[in-house]
Amino acid sequence: PTRHWLQPKRIAVKDGKVAGIELEYTALEDGKLTTTGETGIIAAEQIFKAIGQTFQASGLGALQMESGRIVVDAAGRTSLAKIWAGGDCVLGGEDLTVSAVAMGRDCAESINQALAADAPLASAVA
């Protein structure tokens, strides 16, 4: 099920290992999220912390931006030659973690193809 506006409360631990994450529900009141007091736990073996950041494109010249995010093609290429981007600085999907991992994979494949195209062909010496 889709869950929105959950606020992490604590990491649930069992036998010294991560067992889940306790979250508190929030509601939008007067344009701000406020806690409701209702909590729940999502079972998990691993938890990744995503922190909010602001991207400053100054000094990057003609890097194409939209709504404060870097514009990329399907392979992660930006408007600048030999520059790829992915993750939360890019316009993307709803699930940031899944999107960022997929973007990393796609960028790596694209970078590999670009480097292979630039590499001189090997020749055999007998």
N, C-alpha and C positions, 0 to 999 in steps of 0.2 A: 504493500500500500504506500501511497505517496504521503510524505509527512513534510509539513512546511513550518517554518518559524520555530524550530526547536532550539533550545538553548542548552548547551552541555553543562551538566552539574558536576559529575565525577566519573572517573573510570571505575568500573566494577571489577574486582579482583577475586579470584578463587584459586587457592593453593599457590599463591605467589605469581599467578599468570593472569593476563587480561581475560575477562569473561564477558565484558560488555561495556556499554556506556549508558549512564543514567542521564536523561534529558528532561528538561522542563518545557512544557508547552507555553507559548506566548500568544498574545492576541494583539491586533492592531487597534490602538486607542488614541485618538487625536493625532494620527500620523506617526505614532511611535509604538514600538513593540514593548509590551509589558508582560511580566510573568503572570501565570494564572494559578500557580500552586500545584497544578496537576503534573505528575511526573510519570515516566515510563522508562523501561530499560530495553535496549536493543542488544541482543547477544552478539558478540564479536570475538574473534581470535586476534585481530589486529585493528588498530585505530590510527588513522592518519589525521594529523592536525593541519588544517588549512587556515592560513592567516590572511587577513585582508591587506592588500598593498595598493599603492597608487603608482602608476607607471608615468614617468616623466620622459617624454620623447625629445627633449631639447638636445641639440647636438647631433641628431640623427638625420638631419637634412630632409629629404623628400619622402620620408617614411609615411605611407598612407595610413591615416587614422580615421576611425569612425566611432563616435560616442565614447571617446577616451580609450579605445582599444585598437590594437594593431590589426589591420586588414591583411588576411592571408588567403592563398588559394587552397585547394583541396590537399595539396602536398605540404602546406605550411610555409610556402615561399611568400616573402613580403614583397613590397614594391621596390625594394633595394636588391640589387644583384648579390647573390651569394649570402643572403641573410634570411634565415628561417625563424619562425616564432611559434609558440604554442602555450597552452595553459591559460591562466587567468588574465594575461595581458592581451588575449586574442578574443575576438567575437566568437562565441562558441555555444556549445550545448548546455543543457540544464544541469547535468550531473558533472560538476567540475572535475572530480577525481578521475572518473572514467574518461571524460573528454581529454583531460591533460595527458593521461597515459596513452590514449589512442593518437593524440597529436604528436607526442614524442616518437611513437613508432613510425607514423607517417613521415615526419620530418627526417628521421634517421634513414629511412628508405630513400627519400628524395635526395638527401645529402650524399648518400652512397652512390646513387645514379649519377649525380652531378660530378662527383670526384672521379668516378670511373670514366665518364665521358672526357674529362680533362687529362686523364693519365695517358702517357705514351704507351703504345703497344709494346709488349715485351718481345724480344727476338731471341731465338735460340742461337747459341754459339757452339759450333762443333769442333 
